[in-house]
Amino acid sequence: MTGTGRAGLRLTARGAIVMLFVITVVGMPFLPGPAFVAGCLAAALLVRPRDLLPLVVTPPLVFFTAALMVELVRALGSGSALKAFGLGMFTALSSGAPWLFLGSALALGAAWFRGLPANVKELRGAPAPAPAHASRSRRGGGFDPEPEGYFEPRVYGRAADE
């Protein structure tokens, strides 16, 4: 197999999100910002064009989850785990905010040039799914009337005065 006709490595949205998460978690203790930005750019360039929309909305969630995991592991080894975790999360999120915005903007920009507007048009232009009961309606599109006595309680047996 020579590979002609293939566009190279293409990931699904889930695969690209997992790749971004792994890159961010591995880079978080050393260079959290540049690792996240590189992961965002790599994910946006390697994902399949039809999966661009789910990818561009996840970088903030991935960054938060990676910071949460790394700071939780760091806090476990300290004397006051709750204080260390709170301070670590505050520091990671506040110092990582510019990198978060840059990575998200780069992912959005790369996805835009790779066909994100077509994905949004396809999403907006998709017809709404028909309700399941509409196909069996007798009146052609409306709701079926409720049967008589549908909400009335049934009385079983004989009345006490009989």
BELLINCOR-V679249 format. One line per field, one symbol per residue. phi: phi as a letter, one per 20 degrees, with the letter a starting at -180 (. if undefined). psi: psi as a letter, one per 20 degrees, with the letter a starting at -180 (. if undefined). burial: 1 if it has 9 or more other C-alpha atoms within 8 Angstrom, else 0. A space follows every 50 residues. Layout:
BEGIN
phi=???
psi=???
burial=???
END
This chain:
BEGIN
phi=.enfneeofcdfffffffffffffffegfdcfffffffffffffeeffgf dfffffeegffffffffgffffffffeefdfffffffffffffffegfff fffffffffffffepfgfffffffefffffffeffdfeemoeefffffmf eefeddndffee
psi=ohjqiqjappqrggghhgggggggghighfngghggggggggghhiqqhi jhghgiiighgggggggggghgghhhirgnhgghgghggggghhhighhg ggggggggghhgiikhhhhgghghipqppqqhihhjqhjmhaqqqqqpjg jpqqpqaqqhi.
burial=00000000001110111011101110110001101111111111011100 11101101110111011101110110000010011001100110010011 01110111011100110011000000000000010010000000000000 000000000000
END
